[in-house]
Amino acid sequence: SGPWEGGTNITINGINLGQTFEDIISVSVAGITCEPYAYTPSTQIMCQVNGLETVGSKEGFIIVTIKDTHYQSKDLYQFVDPAIRSIYPLSGSRSGGNTLHITGSHMNAGSLVEAFIDELPCDIISMKSESVCCITSASDRKRNGKLKMNFDKGTRNFESGSYEYVEDPNFYIEALVIALTFVLIILFIFMIAYRRKSTKNTSGLKRIRKQMDVLELRVAEECKEAFIELQTEITDMTGDLTGDGIPFLDYRTYTMMNLFPNGELELQCQEFLMKEKKLVLFRQLILNKTFLLLFIRTLESDVNFS
């Protein structure tokens, strides 16, 4: 849709829309001529529609004539009459940046919609059929400005009221100063608390290190004293052994004294010689393999032998 005054740029997309710009014979929108000004071969035509002769509404199809062929759109195009009903708020700070809500009908009609307060632009941020929102610009002075909106070639003025630019409220600056002061105080308190905690942790760490050093010195002193006592005991023991202590005996002498306390083994000489001879003979028999095998088998056959 677009305003009845015309001036709306319309983009027509399709296929087989000619090969050159000269192939376009005519374009009409609801019976109103639309002047082509841009062209993409075979796929797109851009034109600007003329306006109605009188105020009113009208709708119809878009018809494109390419050489001898006519093409008709599927959707209807409407010529409408945009109207402004109200604005809110009615005042704002001179520094601008306020959101102005504009209500009315056919507020999104046309290809280019603009809003102004006097000569100051109001930047449109959203646009619907019944409402428009824009951000006010800054003003160099206080004023009561009239709202004006352009819908392509159509212009609408809001005559039921005005938008007043007033001085910026001082409480914003005061509130900002108070907020910054409060933040600085909080940061200062936080830094003091952090500093105290850090100092406390450092003191605790130093105290622990000092206790560890004292403990190490104490352990070292105790080890030193224990080592000195051990050396003293070993020296005393060595002195006892080298002096009048108990004499040490070698293994053979010690064994003989325990097994034969009298110092002599009572054995008759003749009997000793006989036993020695028997042992020699038995040794010779043992060295004989035949005897050794028989001896072993005899022992194994004896049930009492274990």
CORCORZI-V434656 format. One line per field, one symbol per residue. ss: DSSP state (H for helix, E for strand, L for the rest). A space follows every 50 residues. Layout:
ss->???
//
This chain:
ss->LEELLLLLEEEEELLLLLLLHHHEEEEEELLEEEEEEEEELLLEEEEEEL LLLLLLLEEEEEEEEELLEEEEEEEEEEEELLEEEEEELLEEELLLLLEE EEEEELLLLLLLEEEEELLEEEEEEEELLLEEEEELLLLLLLEEELEEEE ELLEEEELLLLLEEEELLLLHHHHHHHHHHHHHHHHHHHHHHHHHHHHHH HHHHHHHHHHHHHHHHHHHHHHHHHHHHHHHHHHHHHHHHHHLLLLLLLL HHHHHHHHHLLLLLLLLLHHHHHHHHHHHHHHHHHHHLHHHHHHHHHHHH HLLLLL
//
